[in-house]
């Protein structure tokens, strides 16, 4: 019974050491931001629904969502 308990303690200790090593290692290099050169919104008109006078828009989103810094820069450039 004590051998089983020792094995269990060693397994949990090894797992804890792996988790601790993974947390302390960290990623020192930052990922480069994606280029926005190929991102362009595409909009087309959808077929109107029966009984409605206004067409609906279909929007295809290509690329990533803008970051907070990109949103602030767009607002500053527009205003």
C-alpha positions in Angstrom: 0.0 0.0 0.0 2.8 2.4 0.8 4.5 1.7 -2.6 1.3 2.7 -4.4 1.1 5.9 -2.3 4.7 6.8 -3.2 4.1 6.2 -6.9 1.0 8.4 -6.7 3.0 11.2 -5.0 5.8 11.0 -7.6 3.3 11.1 -10.5 1.5 14.2 -9.1 4.8 15.8 -8.2 6.1 15.3 -11.7 2.9 16.7 -13.2 3.2 19.7 -10.9 6.8 20.2 -11.9 5.9 20.1 -15.6 3.1 22.7 -15.1 5.4 24.9 -13.1 8.1 24.7 -15.8 5.6 25.6 -18.5 4.4 28.6 -16.6 7.8 29.9 -15.8 9.2 29.4 -19.3 6.8 31.9 -20.9 7.0 33.2 -24.5 9.6 36.0 -24.7 8.9 36.9 -28.4 5.7 38.6 -29.4 3.8 37.5 -32.4 3.9 40.0 -35.3 0.6 41.6 -36.2 -1.1 40.5 -39.4 -0.9 42.6 -42.4 -4.0 44.6 -43.3 -3.0 45.1 -46.9 -5.3 42.3 -48.2 -8.3 43.0 -46.0 -11.1 44.7 -47.8 -14.8 44.6 -46.9 -17.0 43.0 -49.4 -20.7 44.0 -49.5 -23.4 42.9 -51.9 -27.1 43.2 -52.0 -29.2 40.1 -51.1 -32.5 39.3 -52.8 -35.3 41.2 -51.1 -37.6 39.3 -48.9 -41.2 39.0 -49.9 -43.3 41.8 -48.4 -40.4 44.1 -47.6 -39.4 47.1 -49.6 -35.8 47.4 -48.5 -33.0 45.1 -49.6 -30.9 43.3 -46.9 -27.1 43.5 -47.0 -24.8 40.5 -47.0 -21.4 41.3 -45.5 -18.4 39.0 -45.9 -15.8 39.6 -43.3 -12.3 38.7 -44.4 -9.4 38.9 -42.0 -9.1 39.6 -38.3 -11.0 42.0 -36.1 -9.2 45.3 -35.6 -7.5 45.7 -32.2 -8.3 48.5 -29.9 -5.3 50.5 -31.1 -6.4 50.1 -34.7 -9.9 51.3 -33.8 -8.5 54.4 -32.0 -6.3 55.1 -35.0 -9.3 54.8 -37.4 -11.4 57.1 -35.2 -8.6 59.7 -35.0 -8.1 59.6 -38.7 -11.8 60.0 -39.5 -12.4 62.8 -37.1 
